[in-house]
Amino acid sequence: MTMPHEVCLWVTPKIFDDLRAPAAGVEAFFDHHEEWIAGNDLTVVFCAGNGDHVLDWRGPHGVDETFDWARYNAYAWDPEGGKTFEKSVRDHNANWLERVREGGERSSNPYSAGPMMVLSEQTMDYRTLAGIYAALRAEASRRGIRLRLLEYLEPGPEFCRSEWKTVRHPEVAAARADAGGHEIPGLIDVTLPLNHDPRAYAGWPDGIPAGTLAGEFVARQTAAFVADFEVDGVLLGNQFGLLGIWHPDNAPELTAERRAGIQAFFTGLRAAMGERQIYWMDSYWRADVEREVWGMTDECYDALDAIIVSTFAVLVERTEIIPNLRSKADMRARTLYAVDFVDPWYAYRTHLDDIRSYEYQREVLRTHRDLTDGVTFFANDTFGQFVPHARLEETRRLLNV
């Protein structure tokens, strides 16, 4: 059997020496992944940050507004909006030093995350972002490659400052999750009502009326963003829409109202997006768990164009990978199997730090690749370097036997 039909690569702004002159970095990206791209449909997920730039987008008159981007390793969330940033950094790094360097920890966080550091002082604005999208499109066209280009939307504030979630509307984003060894609040609950917001947004030019569900706002605002920037769709990260991420024990009580609110979000996003693509990164758990514990429904799954079957070693229960893959394989949405090399936001390298998971992911890919429509992975690490070519090749060979 040959390569799956689709290759979905996640890339971040860290690959660029100069955000305002992205051509060289884009060319290097296509060169490095040439063998993976050849003969397959290519999807690029451009992960500028947590997606708050999507939620904050005012429309074309705001093209020169700046926003923070994922320019950190192990971003240390600042609970006071910039007043205690240095203390957050020191606290995270003290924890990392005590548990990892002095304590010898070799698993979990913060070992996998690494120390918190700022890797770029460059600023990002919407005009610069549009230039990066254009450079990706132009290089793909020059090479005769059909490119599907997506932006990334994360439920929380894990990778950089998140103004919409933590400053503008914390009333719908109070849930917490682990981020590199420290817990952060700021995960969106799509079923909660928003406070009145007079600020003009691209999808809500007259502001947000009080009582609007967060999911309704996200759906219309995301559709407006992808239309304005002419990207092909969005990837919803980390089980966006389902609160209590990564493990069933984290899920809130599932009520009829919560299930209805979740379904309204997914179906509303489908209606707002029209023909544009909706990719969804799942919970790491099989579909029946997502239905029974988190509140997914058939209508939610049917709203999706592609489902990423998550296997990232930091979080996955290895015994869930095959059952999860099987549970998603017969759905209407395409199934993309995630393989792990590096992480664009944290310092771990799975092929060095968790060899058992690295090898098991590939064994599942070898034996169950008939259940997948494609493969997806992070294309660059936290330092903006691409996955070592030798590691890419040993995985690619599994798909060409």
N, C-alpha and C positions, 0 to 999 in steps of 0.2 A: 504494500500500500504506500502511496506517495504522501506528500505533505497535505495537511488539511487545507481547505479552500481559503480560509481567512487567516491572516497574521495581524494581530492587534498589538501595537507597540505603544507604550506609555513613555512620554518624554517631557522633561521639565525645562524651564529657562536656564538651568545651570549649565547646559551644554554650550551656551554662547559666551564668548569672550566679551562681546559687545552686544547688548540687547537691541541696539538700534542699527546694527549691521549684521543681521543673522545669517547671511548667505553662506559664509564659510562653515558655520556649525551645521546648517541644514545639509549642505553637500557632504560633510563628513558623516552625518547620520545616515544618509542614503547609501554612501559607499560602504559603511561598516556593516549594514544589514542587507547588502545586495543579494546574497544567496538566499536569505529568508524571504525576501520580497519577490524574487523571480518566480513567475508563474502563479502567484497567489493574489487574492484581493488584499490590499493593504489598508488597514485602519490605523490612524495615528490619534492617540488621545493626548492632547496638549494640556498638561496639568500646571496651570500658572500658579495656583495656590489652593485655597480651600473652596473656591467658588464664590466667595463673598463679592468678588468683582462682577460676577453674574448678577447676584442679588442686588447690588448697589447701582448697576448701570442705569443712568438717567436717560440715555438716548444720544443721538449724534451730537447734540450740543455739549455733551460731557466728555468728548473724546480726549481732551487733554488733562482730565482728572487723574491723579495718581492713586495707586493702591499697593498695599504690601503684597509680596509674592513669596513663594516657598524658597527663600534664599538662606535657609538655616539648616544645620544638622540638629536634630532632636530639639525642635523649637520649644523653649521653656515659656509656657503661657503665662502672661502677666495679668493677675487678677485686678490690677488697678489701672489698666489702660495706659501703660507707659511710665507710671510713677515709680514702679519697683522692678523694672526690667533687669537691672544688674543683679538685684537680689535673687530673682527667679533663676537667672543663669548660675549664680554661685550655688544656690540650693540644689539645683539639678546636678551640677558637676561635683559637688561634695558627696551627694548620694552615689553617683557613678564611681568616684574614686574609692569610697568606703566599701562598696559592695563588689566592685569589679577588680580594681587594681590592688587594693589591700585585702579584700575578702575572697578573691579568687572566683567570683561568680562567673559561670560560663554558659548561662542559659537565661531565658526570659529577659525582662527589662530591669535595669537599664543597660545590661551588657549588650543587647542587640542594638540599642539606640546609639550608644556612644556618648561622648561629651557634647554639651550644647555649644555651638559656635555659629557665628555669622560668616557665611561664605561669599557674600557679595554685598557691596554698598550701592550697586546700581539701582536706580529708581525705575519703576514700571508705570506706564500710563496706557490708556486704551488705544492711543494712536500707535504706540510701540507694539502692543499686542496684535493689532491688525496687521502691522508690518511683518510680524513673525508668521501669522497665518498665511499671508500673501507669499512669503518666501517658501514655505512648505508647498503651497499649491504650485508655484512657478517651477520649483525643482522637480516635483513629480511630473508635471506636464512636459518639461524638457526631456525627461527620461522615458516618456511614454507610459507612465504608471498611473493607473486609476486609483486615486486617493480618496478615502473617506476620512474626513477630519472632524474630530469631536473635541469639545471642551469638557472639563472635569468639574463635577459638583459634589462636594464632600459635606456630610451632615454636620460636622463639628469644626472646631478651630484648631485642628491638630498641627498644621504645618506653618502657619504664619498668623499675623494679626487678622482678626475677623470682625470687622466693624459692624456688619449687619447683625450677626448672631449675638455678639457680646455687648454691643453698645446700643444699637438702634432698637433691637427687639429681643432682649433676654427673656421676655415673658413667654416666648415660645421655644427657647433654646437653653433650658436649664439642666437638662440631663447631662451626665458625666461619663467619661471614658478614659481609660489609661492611654497616655501618650508618652512613650519613651521612658516610663518609670514614674510618672507623676500624673495624678488625675486632673482632668480639665473639665469644667462645665462649658456648655455652649452647643450641645447637640440639638438639632431642630426636631421638634415633635410636630409632624404635619397635621395632627388632629386638634391642635390648640388654636384659640382665637387670638388674633393680633390686636394690639392697641391701635388707636387712630394714629396715622402718620401723614402729615401734610406734604411731606417731601415727594416730589415728582419722580417716578420711576418709568423706565421705558414701557413696561407692561401696564403700569398704573399711573398715567400722566396726571391724574387729579389727586394722587395720593391714595393711601390705603384706608378704607373705611373701617371703623372699629368693628370687631367681630368677624372680620374676614379670616377664614382658616388659613393657617400657615401654608398648608399644602396647595390651596387655591392660589395664593400669592406666588409661590415658587413655580407652579405650572405656567401661569401666564407670563411671569417675568422671564423665565428660562426660554420660553418660546420667542419672546421679543428679542432677547440677546442673540440667539442663534440666527434669527432672521436678519438682524442688523449687521452682524459680522459675517453672514453668509457661510457659516460652518454647517456641517451636515447633521449635527445632533449633539447629544450630551451623554456622558457616562456618569451615572449616579453611583458614587463610591460608598463602600462600607455600609451596605444594606440600607441605603437612604430610603426613608419612609417607614422603617421598622425601628422602634426605639428599644434601647437595651441591647447594644450591639455585641456581636461575637460569641455569645454563649447564651443558651436558653435560660440559665439562672438569672441573667441580667434583664430579662424581659419584664415589662410591667404587666399588671393584671390585664388580661384580654377580655374586654367587654364588647357587647354588640356595637356600642357607639364607636369604640376605637377601631374595630374591624371595618365599620362603614366609612370612617374617616380615612383610613388607609386606602381602601378601594377607591374612594372619591379622588384621592390624590393621584393614584396611578392612571385611572381612567380620564381624569381631567387633564393630566399631562399629555396623555395620548391624543386627546381631542385638540389641545392647544398646539401640539407639535406638528400635526398633520402628517406629511410624508417624511419628515425628518426623523432621524434615528434616536431611539432610546435604548442605551445599554445600561445594564444593572449589575453591579457587583453584589453577589449574594452573601448570605450570612455565614458561610462555611458549613452549613448544615443542610440536610436533605429537605426536600420540598414538604414532606408531611410534617416535619418539625416547624418549618416556617409557617405553615398553615395553622397548626394547632397551638403554637406558642406565641408567635408574633402577629398572626392575623392576615397573612397573605391569602388571596383567593384566586380562583381560576381567572377571574376578570383582571386581576393585577398582573398575573403572568402573561395573559394574552395582550396586555398593553405594551409589552416589551418586544424589541427587535432582536436583542441578544442578551444572554445571561452569562456572566463570568462565574465559572465554578471556581471558587477561591480555594487556594491550597497554600497560601503564604505561610512559611514555616513558623514564624513567630506566634501564630494564632491557631493553626489548624490542628484538629484532632485527626491523626493519620487514619484512624479506623473509619472516619466519616467520608474520606475522599471518594472511594468507589461508590458507596451508596448514594452520595450526593450527585455524582456524575450520572449515575443511572436514573436518578429521580428527575433530572432536568433534560435528559436526552430526547424524550418524546414530546416535549412541549413545542408550541408554535415557534417560539423564539429560537434563534441559533444558539448553540452551546459552545462557549469558548473556554478551553481548559487553561488554567493559569499555571505557569511554571516559574520557579523562583531562582534568581541568580543574586541580584543586589536590590537595594532599596534606594529610591531617589531622595528620601527624607531622613534616613537613619544610616548608621555606619556599618551595620551587619552585612556580611556576604555569605549567603546560604551555602554556597559550594565550599566554603572554608569553615564556617562556624556551626553548621548543622548538616553534616554530611549524610546522616541517616535520612533526614527529610528530603534532602536534595536527590538522593538516589531513589527513594521511594516514589517521589513525584514522577520521575522518569520511567520507573517500572510500570506505574499505572498508565502513563502515556503510551508506552510500548504495547501493553496488553489490552488497553481499552480505547485506543485511538479511533475505533469505529464509532464510538459514542460522541465524538466531538465534531464540530464544524470548523474548528480553528484553534489556534494557540495564542495566548496573550502573555506578555511579560513586561517588566520595567526595563526600558532600554538603557537608562543611565543610572549611575549610582549617586550618592549624596554629594560627591565632589564634581559631578558633571562629566564623569568618565563613562564611556560605553562598557558594556559587559565584555570581558576578555574574549577574543575571537575563538580561542580554543574551547571555551565553555559553550559558546554558541554552537560550535560545530559538533561537539559530542552529543548535544541534544538534537540538533537538526538531523544527524545521521539516523537517529531512532525512527524518524519519520520517512526515511527514504529506503528502508530495507525491503 
